[in-house]
Amino acid sequence: MKKLLILLLGATFLTSCAHKMMRGTVAMKTDNKTAHVCLGENDVKVGDSVEFYQNHCIGGGGGPDDGGEYDCELRVLGFGTVKKILNNHYSEVETNGSFKFREGTLVQKKN
């Protein structure tokens, strides 16, 4: 289980400000509806829609140390709108408050 957690945290870290993919993470939760996200002026503009995602992993046949297999997928938590561009790396996003998110939650520009 520790190896899986390290792998997921490493993947999150590597994609946390991946500007070419227009995917980032919640850098700071300012309240239950608003967050600063790692998508900047070259990635999004005011009014753009973004999706919040959560990794969901299930496994069977023992833990990772026992050779068990795990399947992971990204599940959409909800949506938000870019309200303000803060700088090259960050913007402020507002949601409708209908879902829970936290710092580190994956965010991607909706096409």
N, C-alpha and C positions, 0 to 999 in steps of 0.2 A: 504494500500500500504506500510505503514511503517513496518508493521509486516512481510510482504513478503520480503522486503529488508533486514530486520534484520535476518530473517531465511536464506536467501541466503548468506549473508555475514558470518553468523555463520558457515554454512556448508563449505564455502570456507576456512575459518580459520581452521576448524577442519581437512580438507583434504589437507591443504597447503603443508605440508611436511610428508604426510602419506606414509612412505617408504615401508610398506608391500604391498600396492596396486600399487606401481610403478606409482603413480600419485602425481603431485605436482602443483605448480603455478609458474608463472613468478615472480621472486623476484625483478629483476631489468632489465629494458629494456636499453640496451647499445646503440642501434641505431635501424633503421627501420627493420633490418634483423637479429639482434643478441640480445640474452637475457641470463641472468643468471637465471636458473630455479632450483627449489627446488627438484632436483633429484641428489643424490650423487653417490659416488663410489660403494656402495652396491646395487644401483638400475639400473644404466646404465653404458655402456662403450662407448668409442670413436667409432663413426660410427653407433651407434644405431639410429633408426628412432623414432621420437616422433610426436604425434598429438597434436595440439592446439585446444581447445574446448571453446565454449561460451554457457552459459545458455540462452535458449530462452523460455520465458514464455508467455502464452496467457491466457486470462480469459474472463469470461462472467458473466452477471447477477450482476453487481456491484463489488465493491472493496472487499478486504478481511474483512474489518470491517462490511460489509453488508452481509457477508456469501456467497459471490461470490466464484465460483470454478475456480481454475487455473490449467492448465496443463503445465508442464515444461519438456523440453528435452535438452539434450546436442547436440549441432551441431558442426560438425568439421569445423574449420576455415581454417586450412591448416596444413602443415607438416614441420618438421625441422630435422636436424641431429646434434647429439652430437659431438662437435668439441674438447672439452677439459673438463676433470674432474678437478674441482677446489678444492674439499675437500670431506669430508664425507657427506655433505648435499647439495652441489651445483655443477652444471656443466654449461658449456657454450653451447648454442644451436644456430645454424644458420639456418635461413629459406631462401627461395628464394625471399622474399620480396613481394610476390603476395597477401598478406592479412595483415590486421591490427590486432595488439595485443597490450596489455598494461600490466602493473604490475597487478597481480592478475588473469590473464587469466589462465585457467586450462590447464595443460600439462600432457600427459600420454604416457608412453612407448608403441610404436606400436609393437604388437606381430608378 
